Amino acid sequence: MTAPSVRPVSEREARQVAEAAREQGWKKPSFAKELFLGRFRLDLIHPHPMPLPEDVRRGEEFLAELRDFCENRIDGARIEREAQIPDETVAGLKELGAFGMKIDTKYGGLGLTQVYYNKALALVGSASPVVGALLSAHQSIGVPQPVKLFGTQEQKDAFLPRCARTDISAFLLTEPDVGSDPARLATAAVPDGDDYVLDGVKLWTTNGVVADLLVVMARVPKSEGHKGGITAFVVETAAEGVTVERRNAFMGLRGIENGVTRFHQVRVPAAHRIGPEGAGLKIALTTLNTGRLSIPAMCVSGGKWALKIAREWSLAREQWGKSIAKHEAVGAKISFIAATTFALEAVLELSGQMADEDRNDIRIEAALAKLYASEMAWLMTDELVQIRGGRGYETAASLAARGERAVPAEQMLRDARINRIFEGSTEIMHLLIAREAVDTHLSVAGDLIDPDKSLGDKAKAGAKAGGFYARWLPKLVAGPGQLPRTYTEFHPAGHRDLSGHLRYVERSARKLARSTFYGMSRWQGRMETKQGFLGRIVDIGAELFAMSAACVRAEHLRSRGEHGPEAYQLADAFCRQARVRVEELFHRLWVNTDELDRKVVDGVLAGSYEWLEGGIVDPSGEGPWIADATPGPSKAENVHRPIR
């Protein structure tokens, strides 16, 4: 058999592939899903879920060891300067067990909970975001997680002990011409006896340059005895025909081991296939349900550091006779950083604990956490650079060379930028979350708005939808958010009143659900093309989720006697700031420039404004926009560099 050739894929086919990869059912409750339906299920997150004492003990013991390692054996400035993590640092992390944080103890791992794994990533990320990326790519999306969730016992026995202590892993999905549209995946895995033969090229393989084991997504052609479809495999990087053709360099994360990997006639035993044929995308998406929480962990780390630097710098820097923080323009930025950091940590802690308890379906919560944290962390970092002024734009090495504290604010900005792209760009996350948010609507009215369905199918769907909406819509008119004495446990004596914010969340959730319904009624089958509208719907949901988490965490800390008044004040500040953003987003649902923007884009693509590009020179180099990824033997030197 020969590898299938790449063919054009229609928009409809691409959607069908993505839809087939989704988890179709909702077997467990979801706070965020209910929120988008206009139902504020505070009972699903309050009281705040708690970890088991034994999990806390083991987690805290490891964090103490890890903190000592970060302080004494991770040199972030050296990693930035040399654009590489020293081998001795990687070896030390292996010895510490950091590569096996999420792997069960029976396989040689540490068996940490998601909550403590998040805390560990935040701690490491503060020392060096590059080291955080190394550990995260290895065990959030690399070999350990999909094998843990979908692997056979033989695969667990074979791979998990290696990943816990000695081997580094990577996840390979993206290709030079394939990003978030997996329907066009070109890497082929052709069955041949008891093996599959891999051919193709993978791009942006984080950890790929140093990895020993790879999770590779490849397309199996349909044939007799083979269902075919996108399938997941564990591949040894040392296998014949695997070539790491180059190590990529980036704006930030300058020590990241990210490369281009080519497969030419690579034989992979069928025993290394994870799950059945055709299940690869579903495995990837399920892995990311909790794997995405690594991004908000790093973002929380960045927020905490930004707050620390903003505070210390503001105490040292005076303008016009008083601290810069006392000037309202700067003070507002510091308040934003403090309040948002509190909220992001609340979202991370809540999502992590819900993942550990496994009582709720957190696919939307984890996606919202990734989306919201990456966007807000970028804003916080940008504000820190602004607070620092010229020193924020100056490199840490330059600051040190002239005798000042080496504060790497500009590096932090460069490093943080990738979080809006990693593991699903903001634009893709908007679409993914929007699809989940309207799942109930599509399940009851999907055929009604599908242009390809017959009149008979539409009639049946209309009857089904009529019954659902007759029961659902009246519940969106009034609710607990309109009663002044609801959620009074969030207004304890001597503390700021958070109950009003929760009433606002409840009212806004119903308004959000009504807005979604109005949008579906207005655009019907064209709803999926209204990405501006859907993005704002998702952003409102993200703000409401963060407000809920912030209030719940503040009450949790108060009830435990841990900074209660301060936590309530931060939660109050965050909710007031978030409400301003929510009101603007609601307004922009219906008052925006979406239609005009589309016309301008058409003009740009048609060359109507090419005259506007005059008067410049283009500093870009020569070459194609997308590199050739034709399967075949490699012509490059293998730069694979295993660390032992």
N, C-alpha and C positions, 0 to 999 in steps of 0.2 A: 504494500500500500504506500501511496505517496502523501505527503503533507497537503492539506487543503490550501488552496490559494486564497488570498485575501480578496473579499468582494465588497462592494458598496453595501451599506446597510441603511434601510429606510428609517425614518423617524419612528414609525409605528413598530417596526421590528426591534429597534433599540429599546423602546418602552416595554415591549413584551418580555425581552430578556431581563430587564431590571425588575419588572413586576414578578416574574417567576422566581427571582432570587429572594424576594421578601418573605419574612415570616408571615404567613397568611392569617393565622389565628391569634386571638388574645385570650390565653388561658389563665392569665393572672391580671389583677387590677393594675391600672396605671394612673398615677396622679396627673401626669401631664396630658394623657389622652382625655381624661375626664375634663380637665381644664379647658381644652380646646372645644369640648362639647358643651361648655357652659355650666359644668358641674364642679364646684369647688369642694373637693373631697379632702378637707383638712385632716380627717381621721386617718388618712393613709400615710401622713408624714408627722403627725403630732399625737402623742408625745414623741420627741425625737428618738429614733431607734438607737439602741445601745449595743456596743460590742460585748462579747463574753469576757469575763475577767482574765481567763487564760490567754485569750487572743491579745488582750492589752499587755499582759506581762511579757509575752514573747515579743510583741511588736516594740515595746519600749526598750527592751534589752538590746534588740538589734539596732534601733535608732541611736542608742548611746554609742555602740561600736561604730556605726556608720558616721556619726558626727565626728568622732575622733579621726576617722579615716579622711573625711572631707577636709578637716582643718589642717591635717598634717601631711596628707599624701596626694591630694589633688591640687595641682598648681594651674588654676584657670588662666593666668596670664601667660604661662608657658604654652599651654594648649593653643591659645589664640595666636601667639607669636610663631609657633612652629607649625600650626595647622594640623596637628596630630596629637592624639592621646598617647602619652608614653607607654610603651609595652609594660613597664613595671607597674603602672597604675592599673592597667587592665588585669595583670596577674594578681595584684592585690585585691581587686574587686572579686575575682574568681575565688580567691582564698577565703574572703569574707563571706562568700555565699550570695553576693548581690545579684548574680545571674540566675539564681534559683529562688528568688523571693516568693514567687507565686506558684512554685512547684511543690507538690506534696512532699512531706518529710520521708515517706516510704520510698521516694525516688531520689533522695539525697538533697531535696530542696529545703527551704526554710518554712514553707507552708504559711506565709503571712496572709492576712486578710486583705481585701481590696483597700480598706481604709488605711492600713499601715503600709501597703505598697505605694499608695498615693503619697503618704507622708514621706516615705523614703525617696521617691522621685523628686518631690519638692525640695528636700534637703540637698540631694545630689545636684539638682538643677541650679540651686543657689551657688554652689561651688563652681559648677561648669555646666551650662546647658547642653554642651556637646556630650558629656558623660551621661547626662540624663537621657539624651536621645539614644545613645548606645544601649543603655539598659532597657529603655522602653521599647525600642524596635525589636529587641531580642525576645522579650517575654510578653509584651502587650499584643503584638501581632505576628511575631515570629513563630518558630516551630512549637514552643511549649503550649501556647493557648489553644490552637486548633487541634493539636494531638490530644491535649487534655479533654477537650469537649467532644471530639469526633473520632479520635484514633482507636484502633483496636488495642487490646491488652498487650499484644506482642509489640505494637508500635510504642506504646507507653514504656514498656520495659526496655526497649532498645534506645529510644531517643531522649526520654526525660532525664535519666541520670547524667547523660552527656551534657544536656543543656543546663543542668543544675550547677555543674562544677567546671567543666573543661571547654565545652564548645560554645561558639557564638552563632546565632541564627539570624536570618533575614527573611523578609516577605517580599515576593516578586510578583507583582500584578501589572504595573504600568509598563507600557511600551512606547517607543518613539512617537507613534501616531495614535496611541490609545491611552486616554486618561480615565475619566469617570464614565466612559461609554464602553462597557465591557463587551457589548455585542460585536464590536469590531476586533476583538482579541485575535491576534494572528499566530502566536506561539502554538505549535501543534504537538500533540502527544499521540503518536500513531501506535496502536496495539501491534505487537509482534511476539507471538508466543506468550511466554510468561512475563514479558517486559512491555514497556512503552518506550518509544523512541522520540525524544524531544528535539525540536528544532525551533529556533526563534531568538529574539533579542529583547531583553528587559532593560528598562531605563529607571534611573533614580532608585537604585537598590540600596536603601539605607542599611548599613552594616555589610552590604554585599562584598566589599573589598576584603574584609577580614573574616567573613562568615565561614563556618565549617559546614553548616547545614542550611538549606534553603527550603522555604515553602514556595512552590512555583505553581501559578495558575496557568493552565494550558488547555487548548481546545482538543478534545478527542473526537475524531470524525465518527459519525454514526455508521455502523456496519452490522453485519450479522453477529449477534451475540454481544454487541456493544451499543448501549443506549446513546453514548456520545454526550457532547456538551462540555462546558467549562468545568474542569476538574482540578482538584488540589493534589499535589505530590510533594513528598519530602525528597530532596535531591542532595546528594553529597557534592559539595563544591569541588572536591578533589577528583570527581569522576572524569573519565576521559571525555573530551568534547566540551567541557565547561571552561569558558575563558572570561575572566574579568578584563575587559578591554581597556577600561580607563577608570580613573578616580576623578569624580566631578568636583568642581570648586564653586562656592556659593558666596552670596552677599554676606551671610552670617553663618553661624555654626561651622566655623572654619576648620575644625578638626574632625568633622563628620566623615565617616568612611562610606561614602555613597558613590556608586559606580554604574557602569554599563556592563551587563553580563550577557554573553552569547552562548547559546546551546546549539551544538552541531552533532546530530546523530548520537545524542546522549541516551544511553540505555538506563532506564529506571525500572527496578522490579515492581511488578504489580502489587506486591506486598507493601510498597511505599506509597501507594495511593491512599489519601485520606478520604474516607467516606466513599459513597458510590460515584460512578461517572455522572457528570452533570450537576453535582452538588457543590461545586467549587465556590460559586458566588454566594450561595446561601451560607456556606461555612465562613467565608470572609466577612459577610455582614454580621453574622452572629458573633464572631470573634470580636468585631469592632463594637458590639453593644457595650462591653465593659472596657475594651482596649482603648476606646476614645477618651476615657477618663484620664489617661496619662497626659494629655494636652492641658486640661484644666489644672492638673497638679503642677505642671511647670509654670502655668500662668499665675497661679496663686503664689508660687515662689517668687516670681518676678514682681508681683504686687507688693509683697512683704518687703522686698529689698528696696523697691522704689519709695515706699513709705519711710523706711529707715533713713535713706539718703536724704529725702526731702526734709525730714525732721532735723537731722543733724546739720545739713547745709543751711537751713533757715535759722538755726540758732547761731550760726557763725557769720552769716551774711547780713549786713545792714544796708539799707538804702533810705536816705532822707531821715536819718535819726531813729529808725526803728527796724526791727527784723523784717525781712522781705515777706514773711508769713503774715505779718500784721497788715500788709497791704491787701485789700480785698481781692484784687485781680489774681494775686498769687495764692492767697488763702483759699479761694474757691477751688483751685487746682489740688491743693493738699487735702481739702475735705473730700473731694471726689476720689482721690487715690485711697484715702483711709476707708471711706464708706464702701467703695467698690471692692477693695481687698477683703473686707469683712464678708460681703455678700458672696464673693466668689468662693471663699473658703467654706461658707455655709452650704453653697450648692455642691461643692466637692465632697464635703463630709457627709451630707445627706445622701447623695447619689451613691457614694462608696458603701455606706452602711446598708442602704437598700439592696445593693448588689450582693453584699455578704449574706443578708437575711434571705434573699431569693424569694420573698413573698410577693414582690411586685414585678411586673414587666417594666424594665427601665430603658427600653430601646429609645424612647423619645427623650427621657430625662438625660441620658448620657449624651445624646446628640445635641440637645439644647445646651448642656454644660460645655461641650466642646465649642459649639458655635459662639455662645455668649462670652465665655472666658477668653477665647482667642481675640475677639473683637475688643472687649473691654481692656484686656492686658495691653493691647497695642496703643489704645488711647492713654492709658495710665503711663506707659513708658514714654510716649511722645510728650506728655505733660511734664514728666520728670526732666527730660532734656530741656524743655522750655524754662522750667524753674531754675535749672543750672545755668541757663544762658549760654554764653560762648564756651564755658567749661563743659557744658553738656555735649557740645559738638566736637570737642577736642578729645583725642584718644587718651586712654589711661597712661600709656607709655609717655606721651608728650607731657602730660600733667606732671608725672613723676620726674621727668628729665629737668623740669624747671622748678622742682622742689615742692610741688603740691601733692595732695592726696590723690592717688591713682584710682579715680572713680570711673569705671567703664560704662558710663551711661550710653554713649553712642554705640558701643558693642551690644549692650542690652537691647537697644532699638533694632539693630540689625538681626540679632538672634531671635527676637520676638516676632519678627515679620513672618516667618515661615509658619507660625502656628495658625494663621488664617488660611493656609494652603494644605498643610499636613493632614493626612487621614480624612480628606474631604474638604474642599475649599468652601468658603462661606456661601458661595452661590449654590454649590451642590448640596450643602447641608440644608439650605433653605428649601430646596426642592424635595429632598429626602424627608425632612420633618413635615413639610406641607402634605406630602402623600400620606404619611401616617396620621396626621391630624384630621384629614378628611376621609379616612378609611371607612368610618361608619356611614357617612353620606354616600360613598361610592357603593358600599355593600347593599344599600337600600334603593339607591337611585341611579346606579351606574349604567344600566341598560337604557334608562330614560334619556340620558344625555350622550349616549354613544351613537354617533352618526351612522355607524355601520349596522345597527340593530334594526330588525324588521318592525313594522307597525304593531304586530302582535306582541313581540317582546317588549316594546315600549309601553303597550297598554298594561301588560302584567306588572311591569316595573312601576308604572304610574299608580296602580292600585296599592302596591306594597309601600311605595314612598308616601302616598297619601295617609295611610294608617300610621306610619312612623311619625311623620311631621305633625299630624293631628294631636299626637300625645306629647311630642317633644317641644314644639314651639311655645305652647302656653306656659311651660315651665321656665322659659327664658324671660318672662315678663317681670316676675318678682322673686325675691329670695332673701336669705338671711342678711345680705349686705345692706338691706334697706332698714333693718331694725337696729336701733341705736345701742341695744344692750347685748348684742352678740359678740362672741369672742372676748368677753371681759377678762378672761384669765391672762390676756396679754396687756392688761393695764393694772399691774400690781401696785400697791401703795409705794410711793416714793420713787417710782420709775416713770419714764415717758410712756405715753399711750400708743401702743402698736395696734390696738384692736381696730382703730379706724382704717389702718392700712389693709388689714385683712378683709374688712368690709368692702374696701375699694377693690381688692382683688376679686372678691366674689361677684361684685357688680360688673366689673370689667370682663370677667370670664363669660358672663351671659351676653354682654355686648359683643364680645369677640365671636361667640358662636352665632349670634344673629347676623353679624357682618359677613361671616363665612357663608351663611345660608343666602344672604342677599347677593353675594358675589356669584354663587352657583346658579341662582335663579336668573341673574342678569346675563351671564356668559355661557352657562351650560357646558356644552362640549368644548368650548374655547377656554374654559377656566384654566386648564393646564398651561396655556400660553401666557397667562397673566402673571408672569413671574414677579413683577414689581408688587402687585397686590398680595400674592402669596408670601413673598418675602417679608412684607410688613405684618401680615397675620402672624407669621412665625416669630418675628421680633417682639411683638406684643406678648405672645405666649412666653417667650424667654424672660422678659422683664417680670411678668407675673409670677413665674416659677421662682426667679431669684428673690423677689419680694417675699414670697411665702417662706422660702428657705431661710432668709435672713431673720424673719420674725421668729420662726420656730427655733433657730439656733440661739437667738438672744434669750428666749424664755428658757431654753435648755441650760444655758450657762448660768442664768439667774437662779434657777432651781437647784443648781449644784454649788452655788456660792462662788462662782468663778467670774469675776468682773461683770456682774449683772448690770449695774447702772451704766457702765461704759458700753457694754454690748447693746443695751437698749438704745442708747444715744446714737451709736453707729447704725443700727438697724433703722432707726427713725430717719436719720439723715439720708441713708441709701434709698429708703422707700419714697421720701419726698423728691429726691432727684429722679428716681425711676418714674414716678407719676408724671413728671413734666415730659419725659421722653415718651411715655405711653400715650398721653393726650396728643402729642404731635403726630405719632404714628397713626392713631385713629383718624385724625384729620386728613392725613396724607393717603389714607385708603381711597378717598373719593376726590380729593383735591391734589392733583399731581400733574406732572408733565409726561406721563408714560406714553401717550399717543403721539405727542410731538416728538419725543425722543426717538420713537420708532421711525418716524419720517426723516429725521435728521440722519439716523443710522443708514437708512436706505440711500440717502444722498451721498453720504461718505463712501459707501461701498460702490456707488455708481460713478464716483469721481467728480461729483458736482462741486465739491469744495477743495479740489486739488490745488487751486490757486492759493488757498490759505496756508499751504505748506511751503510756499516760496520764501526765499530770504534766509535759508539755513543750509548747512551741509550735514549730511548724515554720517556720523562717526562709525556706523556699523560696518563690520567686516563682510567679506564675500562668503557665499555658501548658501545652501538650501535652508528653507525655514525649518524643515524636519529632516533629520538625518536618515539616510537609507538604512532600512532594517531587513533587507532581503536575506532569507535564511541561507546558510552556507558556512563553510569553514572560516575560522577567524584568521584575519591577516595581521592582527595586532599582538603585541607582547602581552602575556598573561601577567597582570599586576596584582593577582590575588596574593594576599599577605596574611596567612594564618598566624595568630598570636599564641605562642606556647611558652 
